[in-house]
Amino acid sequence: MTLPHPALSAADPELAALVGAEEQLQAETLRLIPSENYVSAAVLEASGTVLQNKYSEGYAGRRYYEGQQVIDQVERLAVARAKALFGVEHANVQPYSGSPANLAVYLAFAEPGDTVMGMALPMGGHLTHGWGVSATGKWFRGVQYGVRQDTGLIDFDEVRELALKERPKIIFCGGTALPRTIDFPAFAEIARECGAVLVADVAHIAGLIAGGAHPSPVPHADVISTTTHKTLRGPRGAMLMSREEHAKALDKAVFPGLQGGPHNQTTAAIAVALHEASQPSFRAYAQSVVANARALAEALLDRGFDLVSGGTDNHLILMDLTPKEVPGKVAAKALDRAGIVVNYNTVPYDPRKPFDPSGIRIGTPSLTSRGLGTEHMAAVADWIDRGVTAAGKEDEEALATIRSEVAELMSAHPAPGLAG
Ligand SMILES: *Cc1c(COP(=O)(O)O)cnc(C)c1O
């Protein structure tokens, strides 16, 4: 099952063994963490090339180092593909990851102490949207919106009222635990009314947008921030996109504002992922991710699970386990022993603590990359149901049985990049 790594095995058998163990884990388990995926063998290869040996501070044609004959072409290719795929005027592919990409947005459009607005972390937002423990909440004045307790949905009257009262410089929309379609036009109208820069942080759903399975933030958002490693199925990295008018401010913020040399091997792998995402097969993938999530949500509702907002429009499902009388963390750890990898997560208005919350968060990007379809979702829901029940009873035997059933289905659906 594991891949050959001859040089690594010879030079450092200890580390090679760990890589092999991780490959086996990713091959055998049902990975339901909605921010994870499997990259293709091509993306994996591109990210492990000699491009990583090269320093190239600056941008194509304007570097502070010589020897950029090839690197400039790599970065230009990635930028051109990002612009074509998302239909934007400008793309910066250098941010090291989603969090630094967002920090660059603050540097471009705000001063320390300015007010910024985003969704509260426990409501499904991201740390970097002005949450207190993050630099973005320490160095800026973060004001936070949430979802309604009765519907689990964003209340735009509430968002507008808060925005007009607080007058933020930047408004973030998007998040990490939002199972519903993001209404970009509604956010854009509010941002316009209060004179804020609207940032659509589409880290989770970039692949769905590229594949036509979620509405695009173009032309509504001023800036689009995204990671490249979630539904977009690229290497760990990020991109910032905008209209031409914001190009200079964003580029200056990323370099020299925040970062040094770009990770060229990552830029190359982003280019490959963007090429893959422009193929008809990726459109089918994105549609299938959503169809699988809907089918899984239905199957979980049939088994009496309580889903935040009552279901899903995208790749992600947030479950409140309170009615099952099993805390999220206990369930997540038991499911892990059963070969089902999820994360425990706060649910909106969670009475429990963030490190021991009421919910778990699951998603379908990874299993869809392995070719699982809607016909498999009843089995997945069944394993989750049996796993949560076993967690409540500390029934290790039941968890072991699930683990072997999961491994059997997984072995029939080899993961991209791991097929050997
Ligand atoms: C994942 C994520 C990020 C941060 O990405 P990292 O690469 O983990 O820094 C930012 N915003 C949102 C909405 C995310 O989901």
The ligand as an SDF file (V2000), in Angstrom:
LIG
                    3D

 15 15  0  0  0  0  0  0  0  0999 V2000
   -8.5960   26.7690    6.5830 C   0  0  0  0  0  0  0  0  0  0  0  0
   -9.0410   28.1810    6.6510 C   0  0  0  0  0  0  0  0  0  0  0  0
   -8.1370   29.2420    6.8070 C   0  0  0  0  0  0  0  0  0  0  0  0
   -6.6920   29.0620    7.1960 C   0  0  0  0  0  0  0  0  0  0  0  0
   -5.9300   28.2850    6.4520 O   0  0  0  0  0  0  0  0  0  0  0  0
   -4.5150   27.7300    6.9940 P   0  0  0  0  0  0  0  0  0  0  0  0
   -3.9030   27.2720    5.7450 O   0  0  0  0  0  0  0  0  0  0  0  0
   -4.8640   26.6420    7.9690 O   0  0  0  0  0  0  0  0  0  0  0  0
   -3.7930   28.8540    7.6420 O   0  0  0  0  0  0  0  0  0  0  0  0
   -8.6260   30.5310    6.7530 C   0  0  0  0  0  0  0  0  0  0  0  0
   -9.9320   30.7660    6.5630 N   0  0  0  0  0  0  0  0  0  0  0  0
  -10.8280   29.7800    6.4300 C   0  0  0  0  0  0  0  0  0  0  0  0
  -12.2640   30.1130    6.2340 C   0  0  0  0  0  0  0  0  0  0  0  0
  -10.4190   28.4540    6.4780 C   0  0  0  0  0  0  0  0  0  0  0  0
  -11.3260   27.4780    6.3710 O   0  0  0  0  0  0  0  0  0  0  0  0
  1  2  1  0
  2  3  1  0
  2 14  2  0
  3  4  1  0
  3 10  2  0
  4  5  1  0
  5  6  1  0
  6  7  2  0
  6  8  1  0
  6  9  1  0
 10 11  1  0
 11 12  2  0
 12 13  1  0
 12 14  1  0
 14 15  1  0
M  END
$$$$
